[in-house]
């Protein structure tokens, strides 16, 4: 198995890059989150990889971080989710955002990703629960209960705020705030 490639970046055509490793050019499929952090052409690059051998192809998928690769590996274990869909998910949501969506059971965030319908999103939430690490505890203060925070976040998303705005407002809430009070405070913070 090929676990890591280090070489010179010779070509970039999303979602594919070519890495020259001592005269051998490896075609690697990468999510957009990794693609945006690649160096300029001709510069050294190192990517963690996942190698898939099929009857008709041998494919390499590359990732900038261990967390992205771990998330990709968990995604392709889900029934009905192949490598292309997993790349699409990681291109639409960061690994942290996906872990948070799974922690809060947010179908709405997953269906925004192209190619993900409601049934697939529900299957992802069910099968990934507890497997991506708890991004909620890493990114949000645990002053209010998880259920209350999830309700506040869902309300903000339903009101038309994007994920980043809603998450930022949620982080600024005081300890042990109730759902209705939390929504009011978050809306005040977002109105500024």
Buried (B, 14 or more C-beta within 10 A) or exposed (E): EBEEBEBBBBEBEEBBBBBBEEEEEBBBBBBBBBBEEBEEEEEEBEBBBBEBEEEEEEBBBBBBBEBBBBBBBBBBEBEEBEBBBBBBBBBBBBBBBBBBBBBBEBBBBBBBBEEBEEEBBBBBBEBBEEBBBEBBEEBBEEEBEBEBBBBBBBBBBEEEBEBEBBBBBBEEBEEEBEBEBBBEBBBEBBEE
